[in-house]
């Protein structure tokens, strides 16, 4: 995300004054699972959660070594903190199944799930990359994998007296193109299949599109998930993280402009993490969009249109069928 044009609300949000970080033992007695913890917003969020005295702080990460290093740091700063590092690679769906099994065997309950891990492929033209599971990489990492993680952990969440699921979304869904969704509806085609079609892949907009799809899933999850589970899609805001680790910059006026634009508008990861922790302490139930530490309205007008509502329901049903194929029986509770 750089350069624009973007809605004024996105700039206003980036420069808004956020409330103070929640303090105190607000996670006491809670088993917390967070993905993507070893850098950026996830790293800062993990440090903040560690202060809140969780019963268990479980870091689901690709690098066990980095995760254990972070956990040791948190335990040094917060004596008595109990935690565990478990392997999770969102580009390998089997690892999600293994994670859910490990959590079921060892803990039997999850009170808070934070689906933070994600990827931005960059905004330049580039060929589609496919995971070992056969899905387009950004679609799997940002959409399918967090949804599958949540579905597989639903039985453990239902064992909690106050279960909550957070998705790390983005205000870029406001400006995501929806033409592929619209064509899928018009032509009675499968939305998932079209987003995984190499001939229809457009790298510069894929990150935005993935966050729009995640927003659509959140809306339908609130509608179809067990009512006792609070679900919130959180916009951390543009932050100085390594989310764009796939970016490759050459030297040009455009590059200089984009770097300056980013430095002027991006917030620190620690400040961005406040959006997640504020949603953690929120006790007002599900919210399909959370921004600047409070419930917010999506400015993506397509979501409110007739076709947008139809597409949102269709996409949810497609995703429900997709995860059922991946793990038979997992959708019995929805």
Secondary structure, DSSP 8 states (H G I E B T S, - for coil): --S----HHHHHHHTS-------SSTTBT-EEEEES-SSHHHHHHHHHHHHT-BSEEEEEES-HHHHHHHHHHHHHHSTT--EEEEE--TT-HHHHHHHHHHHHHHTS--SEEEE-------SS-----B-TTSSBHHHIIIIIHHHHHHHHHHHHHTTSSS-EEEEEE-GGGGG---HHHHHHHHTT--HHHHHT-GGG--HHHHHHHHHHHHHHHHHHHHHHS-TTSEEEEEE--SBSSSTTTT----SSHHHHHHHHHHHHH-B-HHHHHHHHHHHHH--S--EEEEETTEE-----GGGGSHHHHHHHHHHHHHHHHHHHHHSTTTTTT-
